[in-house]
Amino acid sequence: MPKTKKKSVCIVGSGNWGSAIAKIVGKNAARLPNFEDRVTMYVYEEMINGKKLTEIINETHENVKYLPGHKLPENVVAVPDVCEAAKDADILIFVVPHQFIRTLCSTLLGKIKPTAIALSLIKGFDQKEGGGIELISHIITRTLKIQCAVLMGANLAGEVADEKFCETTIGCRDSHLAPILRDIIQTDYFRVVVVDDEDAVEICGALKNIVACGAGFVDGMSLGDNTKAAVIRLGLMEMIKFVDVFYPGCKLSTFFESCGVADLITTCYGGRNRKVSEAFVKTGKSIAELEGDMLNGQKLQGPITAEEVNYMLKSKGMEDKFPLFTAIHDICVGKLTAQQLIDCIKNHPEHMVKIEGASEQTDVVDD
C-alpha cells in the first residue's frame, strides 16, 4: 500500500498563546511519523532592540517579546509573510486577535492548498451588517472554503508554556479530521477532549472574556469572592441563554467541558481581561490606555467582544435579557461606573424566579 503523505503544519500567529501552542505542535510534529518535521509560524514582523523578531526567534528559538524564557522547538520556523508560511500547509492553526481575521483570510485567499484544514484558537466574534455577529470559524470556512474546527479551554498561555497539566476542548464535526487535530495538539500535560458541538465550543471561548471583565471590576472594587462567584454564576447562565437563543441545537453538556465552566473560572481568576479590568477600576485609566501599559503588545478581547455582543443584543431589543453582558459593555465604554455593576445585576432575571409553594424566605448563614 502507498505511504500516507505526511501533513505539514502552519501556525498563523505568534503571540503568547500562539507561541505556547508552537511548543506543543513543534514537539509533536518532530516525534510523530505522519507529520512533516518543519512547522512554520507566521510572525508579524517587529524590531526588537534593532533586530527583526523573526531573526531572533530563528536564531535563539525564543519569542523574546511574547513568550520570554521559553525555548521553542528548533523545527518551528518563524516566517514574516503569512502567504509564504501557509502555502504548503495541510493544517492551518489560527491564533491571532479576532479583529485581524478578515484581513488575514483575504490575504490567504487562493494562496493555500484547497485541501487544507483549519483549527481556530481565536476567541471572539465579528460584527455583521444588520445587527448580527459571525463566528470566527465560519469566517475562515466561508472565506477560504476549507473546513475549520475550534479549540477552546482553560488554557492560560503561560501555564501551558510551563507544561503545567491542563485540559482543552476541540470542537469538530468531522470524525475523520478529529484524530488528526487531536494528535498534533495533545501531550501528556495538555489533554484533549473532542466534541462535535463546534459552535457552542467557540461561543464559550468568546463570551467568557466578557464575564472575566466583570470579575475584574469586582476585584477592583475589593468586593470579595462571594460577589465574584455571583458574577461568574450569572455569567455562565447568560452564556447558556445566549447559545440557546441564538444558536439553538447546541448541547448543554458542552458547557461542562474545559471550554465552558473551566475556562470561565480560570479566566475570571487569571488572564488579561480580569487583570486589566481590575486596573481599570483602581487607576481610572481607559481600557485602551491600560492595554498599552500592561499587555506588551497583546490585544484585549473582553471589551471588544462585549461591544460585538451588545451590537447584536441592541439590534434585537434584547439588552435587558442579558443584564450582565450589557452592564459590562456599558462600564467599558463609560456609560456606567463599575460601582453600578452590582445594582445592574441585583434584579437579574435569575433572581426573579419564585420557588413554587414557598410562603416565606429563610436566611441561611454559611461560613
NUDREN-654455 format. One record per residue (C-alpha): residue in one letter; x, y, z negated. Coordinates in steps of 0.5 Angstrom, whole numbers, padded with zeros to 4 digits, always signed. Each point is the difference from the previous one (the first is absolute). Layout:
// NUDREN-654455
AXYZ...
This chain:
// NUDREN-654455
M+0000+0000+0000P+0002+0007+0001K+0003+0004-0005T-0005+0005-0003K+0003+0007+0001K+0003+0004-0006K-0004+0006-0002S+0003+0007+0000V-0002+0005-0006C+0000+0007+0000I-0002+0005-0006V-0003+0006+0002G+0002+0005-0006S+0006+0000-0005G-0003+0004-0006N+0001-0003-0007W-0006-0005+0002G+0003-0002+0007S+0007-0001-0003A-0002-0004-0005I-0004-0005+0005A+0006+0001+0004K+0004-0004-0005I-0005-0006+0000V-0001+0000+0007G+0007+0000+0002K+0002-0006-0005N-0006-0004+0003A+0002+0001+0007A+0007-0002-0002R-0002-0006-0003L-0006-0003+0004P+0001-0003+0007N-0006+0003+0003F+0002+0007+0000E+0006+0004+0003D+0005+0002-0005R+0000+0007+0002V-0005+0004-0003T-0001+0008+0003M-0002+0005-0005Y-0003+0007+0003V+0003+0005-0004Y-0002+0008+0001E+0007+0003+0001E+0002+0005-0005M+0007+0003-0002I+0003-0002-0007N+0006+0003-0002G+0002+0002+0007K-0001-0007+0003K-0006-0004+0003L-0004-0004-0004T-0001-0006+0005E+0008+0000+0000I+0000+0000-0008I-0005-0006+0000N+0004-0004+0005E+0007+0001-0003T-0002+0000-0007H-0006-0005+0000E-0004+0005-0004N-0005+0005+0001V+0003+0005-0005K-0006+0005+0001Y-0006-0004-0001L+0003-0006-0004P+0006+0001-0003G+0004-0005-0004H-0003-0006+0004K+0004-0004+0006L-0004-0001+0006P+0002-0007+0003E+0005+0001+0006N-0004-0002+0005V-0005+0005-0001V+0002+0006+0005A-0002+0007+0000V-0003+0003+0007P-0002+0007+0000D-0004-0001+0007V-0007-0003-0002C+0000-0003+0007E+0007-0003+0000A-0001-0003-0007A-0007-0003+0002K+0001-0002+0008D+0002-0007-0002A-0004-0002-0006D-0005-0005-0001I-0002+0002-0006L-0001+0008-0002I+0000+0001-0007F-0003+0007-0001V+0002+0004-0007V-0001+0008+0002P-0004+0005-0004H-0007-0001+0003Q+0000+0007+0003F+0005-0002+0005I-0003-0006+0003R-0004+0003+0006T+0006+0004+0003L+0005-0007-0001C-0005-0004+0003S-0001+0005+0006T+0008+0000+0001L+0000-0008+0000L-0006-0001+0005G+0003-0004+0006K+0007-0001-0004I-0001-0006-0004K-0002-0007+0002P-0007-0002+0002T+0000-0006-0004A+0003+0004-0007I-0004-0001-0006A+0000+0006-0006L+0000+0000-0007S-0002+0006-0003L+0002+0002-0007I-0003+0007+0000K-0004+0003-0005G-0005+0005+0002F-0006+0002+0006D+0000+0004+0005Q-0006+0005+0002K-0004-0001+0006E-0005+0005+0003G-0007+0001-0002G+0002-0002-0008G+0003-0007+0000I+0006-0003-0001E+0004-0005+0003L+0004-0006-0003I+0008+0001+0002S+0000-0008+0002H-0006+0002+0005I+0004+0006+0003I+0006-0005+0001T-0004-0005+0003R-0004+0005+0005T+0006+0004+0002L+0005-0006+0001K-0005-0005+0002I+0003-0005-0005Q-0002-0004-0006C+0001+0003-0007A+0000-0003-0006V+0001+0004-0007L+0004-0001-0006M-0002+0004-0007G+0001-0002-0007A+0003+0002-0007N+0007+0002+0003L+0004+0006-0003A+0005+0000+0005G+0006+0001-0005E-0002-0006-0004V-0001-0004+0007A+0007+0002+0002D+0003-0002-0007E-0003-0007+0001K-0005+0000-0006F-0006-0005+0001C-0006+0003+0003E-0006-0003+0005T-0002+0003+0006T-0006-0001+0005I+0000-0001+0007G-0007+0001+0004C+0000-0004+0006R-0006-0003+0004D+0004-0004+0005S+0002-0006-0003H+0006-0001+0005L+0003+0006-0002A-0001+0000-0007P+0006-0005-0002I+0005+0004+0005L-0001+0006-0004R+0000-0003-0007D+0007-0004+0002I+0003+0007+0002I-0002+0003-0007Q-0001-0005-0005T+0006-0001-0005D+0000-0004-0007Y-0001+0007-0003F-0004+0003+0005R-0006-0005+0000V-0005+0001+0006V-0008-0002+0000V-0003+0000+0007V-0008+0002+0000D-0004+0001+0006D-0003+0007-0002E+0004+0004+0003D-0004+0007+0000A-0001-0001-0008V+0007-0001-0001E+0002+0006+0004I-0005+0004-0003C+0002-0002-0007G+0007+0003+0001A-0002+0007+0002L-0006+0001-0005K+0005-0002-0006N+0004+0006+0001I-0006+0005-0001V-0001-0004-0006A+0007+0001-0002C+0000+0008+0000G-0006-0001-0005A+0004-0004-0004G+0006+0005+0001F-0005+0006-0002V-0002-0004-0007D+0008-0001-0001G+0001+0008+0001M-0005+0002-0005S+0002-0006-0005L-0007-0003-0001G+0003-0007-0001D-0001-0007+0002N-0008+0000-0001T-0001+0005+0004K+0005-0002+0006A-0004-0007-0001A-0006+0003+0001V+0002+0004+0007I+0003-0007+0002R-0006-0004-0001L-0005+0006+0003G+0006+0000+0006L-0001-0008+0001M-0008+0001+0000E+0001+0006+0005M+0005-0005+0005I-0005-0005+0000K-0006+0004+0001F+0004+0003+0006V+0001-0006+0003D-0007-0003-0001V-0003+0007+0003F+0005+0001+0006Y+0003-0007+0001P-0006-0005-0001G+0002-0007+0000C+0007+0000-0004K+0001-0004-0006L-0001+0002-0007S+0006-0006-0001T+0005+0005+0004F+0000+0005-0006F+0002-0005-0005E+0007-0002+0005S+0006+0004-0001C-0002+0005+0005G-0006+0002-0005V+0000+0001-0007A+0007-0002-0001D+0002+0005+0005L-0005+0005-0003I+0003-0001-0007T+0008+0001+0002T-0001+0006+0004C-0004+0003-0006Y+0005-0001-0005G+0006+0001+0005G+0001+0002+0007R+0001+0007+0003N-0007+0002+0000R-0001-0001-0007K+0006+0004-0002V-0001+0006+0005S-0007+0001-0003E+0003+0000-0007A+0005+0005+0002F-0006+0004+0004V-0004+0001-0007K+0006+0001-0004T+0004+0005+0004G-0006+0004+0004K+0004-0001+0007S-0003-0002+0006I+0000-0007+0003A+0004+0002+0006E+0005+0003-0005L+0001-0006-0004E+0000-0005+0006G+0006+0004+0002D+0003+0001-0007M-0001-0007-0002L+0000-0005+0005N+0006+0001+0004G-0003+0000+0007Q-0005-0005-0001K-0007+0001+0001L-0006+0000-0005Q-0006-0004+0002G-0005+0001-0005P-0003+0007+0001I+0000+0000+0008T-0004-0007-0001A-0005+0004-0005E+0000+0005+0006E-0002-0005+0005V-0005-0004-0004N-0003+0007-0002Y-0001+0002+0007M-0004-0007+0001L-0004+0001-0006K-0002+0007+0001S-0002-0001+0007K-0005-0005-0002G-0002+0003-0006M+0003-0005-0005E+0005+0004-0004D-0005-0001-0006K+0000-0007+0001F+0008+0000-0002P+0001+0005-0005L+0007-0002-0002F+0002+0000+0007T-0003+0006+0001A+0003+0004-0006I+0007-0003+0001H+0000+0003+0007D-0003+0007-0003I+0005+0000-0005C+0006-0001+0005V-0003+0006+0004G-0001+0005-0005K-0008-0001+0000L+0000-0003-0007T+0005+0000-0006A+0003-0006-0003Q-0004+0001-0006Q-0006+0000+0003L+0001-0007+0003I-0003-0003-0007D-0006+0004+0001C-0001-0003+0007I+0000-0007-0002K-0004+0000-0006N-0006+0000+0004H+0003-0005+0004P-0006-0005+0003E+0004-0006-0003H-0002+0004-0007M-0007+0000+0002V-0002-0007+0000K-0005-0002-0005I+0000-0006-0004E-0007-0003+0001G-0003-0001-0006A+0005+0004-0004S-0004+0004-0005E+0006+0004-0004Q+0007+0001+0001T+0005-0004-0004D+0007+0003-0001V+0006-0005-0001V+0006+0002-0002D+0006-0004+0003D+0007+0001-0003
